Amino acid sequence: MSSSILPLTVERLGFEAGGRRLLRDVNLTLPAGGVTALLGPNGSGKSLLLRLIHGLLVPSQGRIVWQNAGRIGGRKRHAWLPQVPLMLRRSARECLLHALAAGRVPGRAALADATLERFGLSALAHQPARLLSGGEQQRLALARAAALAPEVLLLDEPTAHLDPSATREIEALIAALAAHGTTILFSTHDLAQARRLAARALVLIGGELVADGPLDQVMSHPTRPAVQAFLAGDLLW
């Protein structure tokens, strides 16, 4: 790749809705490479932050800066996956072809078949996407995003609704994508999952970014009471 959309810079980001400040003065930088876990209890603003970064919402204050405006060659180079995958009323293969057509990717048929094989979905290629299991739908969602070759993947609780077996499959795919150079930022409240996948941790509590650093350091030496309480499993309101 001749140029990059990274680093991503988030400066004094804030978001208000219904008279409430849901995010306040969030500052972070996302460099190229690696896996970063966005940690925090439910309701802390993790999903909101990912939506803002992807451009689905407009911040109330501050700014989000991608190099090259987040696009190279006119195509957005970051992808966002919600907690519950959005499936079309089409087969798994047709869902991939639709995404590739929307992205104006050449050689779509061959790429769709290769991607299905890469993500272990070849046997399900002609099954209705909406009738796949939760784990299969999440694999298809990852495949659909990966087929567009994004530089950055934003994953919102990618295994929140999956059983342990499906969770292991998704984690293996995430690790493989990262190993092939995709920069990944994923939200989770599962500390064990963060340890398995990430080298860096961001901790968001009550709409504030209260920790940012190497995951092992953040977890073993929390510098703020709120982080210590979250890591200890105490309820935070």
C-alpha positions in Angstrom: 0.0 0.0 0.0 1.6 3.3 -1.1 0.0 5.4 1.6 -1.9 4.9 4.8 -5.0 6.3 6.5 -3.1 5.9 9.8 -2.4 7.2 12.4 -5.9 8.1 13.4 -6.1 11.0 15.8 -9.0 11.7 18.1 -8.9 15.2 19.8 -11.1 16.4 22.6 -14.0 14.3 21.3 -17.3 14.8 23.0 -20.9 13.7 22.2 -24.2 14.9 23.7 -27.7 13.5 23.2 -30.9 14.2 25.1 -29.2 16.7 27.3 -26.6 14.2 28.5 -22.9 14.2 27.8 -22.1 10.6 26.7 -18.5 11.2 25.8 -16.2 14.0 27.1 -12.7 15.1 26.1 -11.6 11.8 24.6 -8.1 12.0 23.2 -6.3 9.0 21.6 -4.0 8.1 18.7 -4.3 4.8 16.8 -1.1 3.9 15.0 -0.7 1.4 12.2 -0.6 -2.3 13.1 -1.6 -4.4 16.1 -4.8 -5.0 18.1 -6.2 -2.5 20.6 -8.9 -3.5 23.1 -11.4 -0.8 24.0 -12.5 -1.8 27.5 -15.2 -0.6 29.8 -18.5 -1.6 31.5 -21.8 -1.6 29.6 -23.0 1.9 29.0 -19.5 3.4 29.1 -19.6 4.7 25.5 -17.6 2.1 23.7 -20.0 1.5 20.9 -20.6 5.2 20.6 -16.9 5.9 20.2 -16.6 3.3 17.5 -19.5 4.7 15.6 -18.1 8.2 15.8 -14.7 7.0 14.6 -16.3 5.3 11.6 -18.2 8.4 10.7 -21.7 7.1 11.5 -22.3 10.0 13.9 -21.2 13.6 14.1 -19.4 14.6 17.3 -20.7 17.4 19.4 -17.2 18.7 20.0 -13.6 17.9 19.0 -12.5 16.1 15.9 -11.5 12.8 14.4 -8.7 12.9 11.9 -7.8 10.1 9.5 -4.9 10.6 7.1 -6.1 10.9 3.6 -9.6 11.6 5.1 -9.8 7.8 5.7 -9.9 7.1 2.0 -7.4 5.9 -0.6 -8.3 5.8 -4.2 -11.8 7.2 -3.4 -12.7 4.1 -1.2 -13.1 4.1 2.5 -10.3 2.1 4.1 -11.9 1.5 7.5 -14.7 -0.9 8.2 -17.1 -1.2 11.2 -18.9 -4.3 12.4 -21.8 -3.9 14.9 -22.5 -6.3 17.7 -25.3 -8.0 15.7 -24.3 -8.5 12.0 -26.5 -7.0 9.4 -27.5 -9.7 7.0 -29.2 -9.2 3.6 -32.0 -11.5 2.4 -29.5 -13.2 0.2 -27.2 -16.2 0.3 -23.9 -15.9 2.0 -22.1 -15.7 -1.3 -24.5 -13.1 -2.6 -23.9 -11.0 0.5 -20.2 -11.0 -0.3 -20.8 -10.2 -4.0 -23.1 -7.3 -3.0 -20.4 -5.8 -0.7 -17.7 -6.2 -3.4 -20.0 -4.6 -6.0 -20.7 -1.7 -3.7 -17.0 -1.3 -3.2 -16.3 -1.5 -7.0 -13.9 -4.3 -6.5 -12.8 -6.1 -9.6 -12.8 -9.9 -10.0 -15.7 -10.2 -7.6 -16.7 -13.8 -8.3 -13.3 -15.3 -7.7 -12.6 -13.1 -4.7 -15.9 -14.0 -3.1 -15.2 -17.7 -3.5 -11.6 -17.3 -2.1 -12.9 -15.3 0.8 -15.6 -17.8 1.7 -12.9 -20.6 1.7 -10.6 -18.4 3.8 -13.3 -17.9 6.4 -14.5 -21.5 6.4 -17.8 -20.7 4.8 -17.6 -22.5 1.4 -20.1 -25.2 2.4 -22.5 -22.5 3.4 -22.1 -20.3 0.3 -25.6 -20.8 -1.0 -27.4 -20.9 2.4 -29.6 -17.9 3.3 -27.4 -15.5 5.3 -30.2 -14.8 7.8 -30.6 -18.5 8.6 -26.9 -19.0 9.5 -26.0 -19.5 13.2 -24.8 -16.5 15.2 -21.2 -17.6 14.8 -21.6 -18.3 11.1 -23.1 -14.8 10.6 -20.3 -13.2 12.5 -17.7 -15.1 10.3 -19.6 -13.9 7.2 -19.6 -10.3 8.5 -15.8 -10.5 9.1 -15.4 -12.1 5.6 -17.5 -9.4 4.0 -15.4 -6.7 5.6 -12.0 -8.4 5.0 -12.9 -8.9 1.3 -12.8 -5.1 0.9 -9.2 -5.0 2.3 -9.7 -2.3 4.9 -6.7 -1.0 6.6 -8.6 -0.7 9.9 -11.3 -2.9 11.4 -13.5 -1.5 14.1 -15.3 -4.3 15.9 -18.1 -3.7 18.4 -18.2 -6.6 20.9 -17.5 -9.2 18.2 -18.3 -12.2 20.3 -20.9 -10.8 22.7 -23.7 -13.2 21.6 -21.6 -16.3 20.8 -21.0 -19.6 22.6 -17.4 -20.5 23.6 -16.7 -22.5 20.5 -17.9 -19.8 18.1 -16.0 -17.2 20.2 -12.7 -19.1 19.7 -13.3 -19.2 15.9 -13.9 -15.5 15.7 -10.9 -14.7 17.9 -8.7 -16.9 15.6 -9.9 -15.0 12.6 -9.3 -11.6 14.3 -5.8 -12.7 15.2 -5.2 -13.9 11.6 -6.4 -10.6 10.2 -4.1 -8.7 12.5 -1.1 -11.0 11.6 -1.7 -10.0 7.9 -1.5 -6.3 8.7 -5.0 -5.2 9.5 -5.1 -2.7 12.4 -7.9 -3.7 14.7 -9.7 -1.7 17.4 -12.4 -3.8 19.2 -14.6 -3.1 22.1 -15.2 -5.7 24.9 -15.9 -6.0 28.5 -14.3 -9.4 28.5 -10.9 -9.0 30.1 -9.8 -12.5 29.3 -10.5 -11.9 25.6 -8.6 -8.6 25.7 -5.6 -10.5 27.1 -5.9 -13.1 24.4 -6.0 -10.7 21.5 -4.7 -7.2 22.3 -1.3 -5.6 23.0 -2.8 -2.3 24.0 -5.8 -1.3 26.1 -8.0 1.8 26.2 -10.4 2.0 29.1 -13.5 4.0 28.8 -15.7 4.6 31.9 -18.6 7.0 32.2 -17.8 8.5 28.8 -14.2 9.4 29.8 -11.0 7.7 28.6 -9.3 6.8 31.9 -6.5 4.6 30.7 -4.4 4.2 27.6 -1.3 2.0 27.4 0.2 -1.5 27.0 -2.5 -4.0 28.0 -0.4 -5.7 30.6 0.6 -2.4 32.3 -3.0 -1.1 32.3 -4.3 -4.3 33.9 -1.5 -4.9 36.4 -0.9 -1.3 37.5 -4.1 0.7 37.2 -3.4 4.3 38.0 -7.0 5.5 38.7 -9.5 4.1 41.2 -12.2 3.8 38.4 -9.9 1.5 36.4 -9.0 -0.5 39.5 -12.7 -0.9 40.3 -13.6 -2.0 36.8 -10.7 -4.6 36.6 -11.8 -5.9 40.0 -15.3 -6.5 38.7 -17.0 -3.9 40.9 -20.1 -2.3 39.5 -19.7 1.2 38.1 -22.5 3.6 37.5 
